[in-house]
Amino acid sequence: MDKHTEKSVHGGDVYRNQVELDFSVNINPFGMPDGVKKALGDAIFLCTQYPDEKVSKLSEAMAKKLDVPQECILFGNGASELFVAIIHARKPKTVLVLAPSFSGYEHSAACEDCQVCYYYLKKEDNFELTEHFVQELIRQIKAHEAPDLIFLANPNNPTGVCISFDIISQIVFLCCEHRITLVIDECFIEFTKRQNESLIKTAIHSQYLIVVRAFTKIYGIPGVRLGYLAASEKMVECLKRQLPEWNVSLLAQYAGAAALQEDEFVQKTSEYVEKQREYLTEKLRLLGLTVWQGEADYLLFYSEKNLYEMLLKKKMLIRDCSNYKGLESGYYRIAVKKQEENDRLIDALEEVLSDENIK
């Protein structure tokens, strides 16, 4: 088992770089919906008062949308705050994460000084979670070596690969049967065709399954900070005690309530992202780059060239994935944006790769 190694680098570092096009963060290519912009503008005039500590209006709207009891939903200052709350509440001694995957899980585990173990995904398997993971978990359970808590992302980040429903169903069964807390991160699921495979309805009836989502990506509001989780009423009550008072700002509550009215916007986004993801994949492969097939609003690819620095000189920021555990130098992730922006990236890549070949 590998000990925890903190990772502090994320995408979106536009504050320390001169950037005109940021492909390093994976938010909606259409940006923020107009209805959410209006809600935020209206809420500005109410900021002289405290936010609703119970997040009542937003909770009621979310419960209705998901068709689950209001008591089974908990909101946080982004999904990150909820990950930390889960660790504080469950106090696991060992936490299992995939490699590569989102470094925020390791950051959360560090809050309780947990031992972090890794399951390495294989590039020859398209970085998919296979039956081997299930068999390894069964082996660990029998040997009394199973982790206390598992983080899984569906789709995974930075690969964009989803977990098959059969595999994830087996994992849920094993975790619930053997009292292993399973946290499923569905923060990018709205960009895929797998929304009907969400485990939210399962989570509210389980004492060991928690599903976490965020408004950040699909509604293009990372600066607002709003996430939520679905779990059993008992689990929600336990997790709620780990959060500070007034943790969800008034602005976030108004933005969230408005965002839940944007079904057409979400559908439009999903369809557009699928087409542009396929377009980008084809263009990148024509440039001789190795691209992994994902289902989210971003793509993982490999190049032997230092594309991060090359593109930064052209004021374009991409995500260097060399600091992801399980990856190394040469792996990059790019967001799927609007076609004109995607074309600018392809043109820039073609230029820097051609210049490099000439040298």
C-alpha positions, 0 to 999 in steps of 0.5 A: 500500500502506498502512503498518502502523498499530497497533491496541490496542483489543480487546473484553472490557474489563470491567476498566475499565468497570462491566459486567453483560453483556459482548457484546464478546467472542465465547466459547461462550454456555454458558461452560466445559464441566463436564469442563474445570472439573473438570480445572482444579480437579484440576490446581491441586494439580499446579502445584508441578511444571513442565508437560510441556515436550513437551505429550505427553498433549495432543498425542497426544489432539489428533493422534488427534482430528484424525487427523494425525501428532503431529509436525504439531501445535504448541501455544501460549499462545493463538493469538496466541503462534503468530502471532508465532512464525510471523512470527519464523520466516518473517521476511516483508518484506510481509504481506497482511491483509484489512480489516476483520479481526483486528488481531492479525495486524498486531500480530504483523507488527510484531514483525519490522517487516514492511510490512503491506498491506491488501485491502479487503472491500466491504460491498456484497459482504457483506464476502465474499472474492470472485474479485477477490481471486484475480485481484488475487493473480495480478496481483501474482504476475505483477508480482513484487509478491506479499506474502511472507505472507498472513493469512486468517480463516475465518470472518473477524472481525468480519464472521463471513463464511466464505470459499467453499471454491472461493475458498480452494482457489484461494488455497492453490494459488497460495500453495503454487505461488509460495512464499507463506506462507498462514496460515488462522485457523480459531479460530471454525470450530467455531461454523459448519457448515463444519468439514468444510472445514477445511484442517488435512489439507491443511496437514500436506502443504504447506510453505507452509500453516499452520492456526491454531486456539484452545480460547479461543472454543469451550470458553469459556476465554480466561483459560487461553490455549491455541492450536494449529496444524497444518502440515508436520513441517518447518514445525512444527520451524521454528516450535517454535524460536521458542517459549519453554520451558514455554510451555503451562502445566500448567493449559492442558494439562489443560484442553485434554485434557479439552476434547477429550472434549467433542464433544457440548458442541461440537455442542450449541453449534453448533446453539444458536448458529445458532438464536440468531444467526438470532433476533438478526439478525431482532430487530436488523433489526426495530429498523431496524439493518443486519446483515451475514449471518455464520456465527460466534457474533457479528454485525456491524451498523451504526447511526448512533447511538452505541450503545456509550456508550448501552449502557454506561450500562446496564452492557452492553458491545458491541464498537465496531468503528470502530478496525477498518481498513476500517470506520468509526464506527457499526459494532458487533459483538455476541456471540451469547449465551443467549436470555435475555441476547440478549433483554435486549440487544434490550430495551435497544437498543429502549429507547435507540433509542426514547429517541433518536427521541423526542429 
